[in-house]
Amino acid sequence: MESVIRVVARDDFHLELWFRSGEHRIFDARPYLDRGVFQRLKNVALFKQAYVAMDTVCWPGDLDIAPETLYDLSVLVKRTENHACC
């Protein structure tokens, strides 16, 4: 399983993600904003409160996205072979 170690939530509803593997990836959260509880994340102020817990991205109100989903549906920006881990 890929573990998220850092997240930056952008104004355009994309997440910049750094994984324990050393990969920096971009995840487009827009397709999720019309689904169930994730509709609350249309509020950009809430979306930008993303944080890392339990190896994935979470938001206040018990919202999270599985790390496998974040990894599998994101686009690689950069891979760092000699990365510092947590």
Secondary structure as the mmCIF struct_conf table of DSSP 4:
data_model
#
loop_
_struct_conf.conf_type_id
_struct_conf.id
_struct_conf.beg_label_comp_id
_struct_conf.beg_label_asym_id
_struct_conf.beg_label_seq_id
_struct_conf.end_label_comp_id
_struct_conf.end_label_asym_id
_struct_conf.end_label_seq_id
STRN STRN1 VAL A 4 ALA A 9
TURN_TY1_P TURN_TY1_P1 ASP A 11 ASP A 12
BEND BEND1 PHE A 13 PHE A 13
STRN STRN2 HIS A 14 PHE A 19
TURN_TY1_P TURN_TY1_P2 ARG A 20 SER A 21
BEND BEND2 GLY A 22 GLY A 22
STRN STRN3 GLU A 23 ASP A 28
HELX_RH_3T_P HELX_RH_3T_P1 ARG A 30 TYR A 32
TURN_TY1_P TURN_TY1_P3 LEU A 33 ASP A 34
BEND BEND3 ARG A 35 ARG A 35
HELX_RH_3T_P HELX_RH_3T_P2 GLY A 36 LYS A 42
BEND BEND4 ASN A 43 ASN A 43
HELX_RH_AL_P HELX_RH_AL_P1 VAL A 44 PHE A 47
TURN_TY1_P TURN_TY1_P4 LYS A 48 GLN A 49
STRN STRN4 TYR A 51 ALA A 53
TURN_TY1_P TURN_TY1_P5 MET A 54 ASP A 55
STRN STRN5 THR A 56 TRP A 59
TURN_TY1_P TURN_TY1_P6 PRO A 60 ASP A 62
STRN STRN6 LEU A 63 ILE A 65
HELX_RH_AL_P HELX_RH_AL_P2 PRO A 67 ASP A 72
TURN_TY1_P TURN_TY1_P7 LEU A 73 LEU A 73
STRN STRN7 SER A 74 ARG A 79
BEND BEND5 GLU A 81 ASN A 82
#
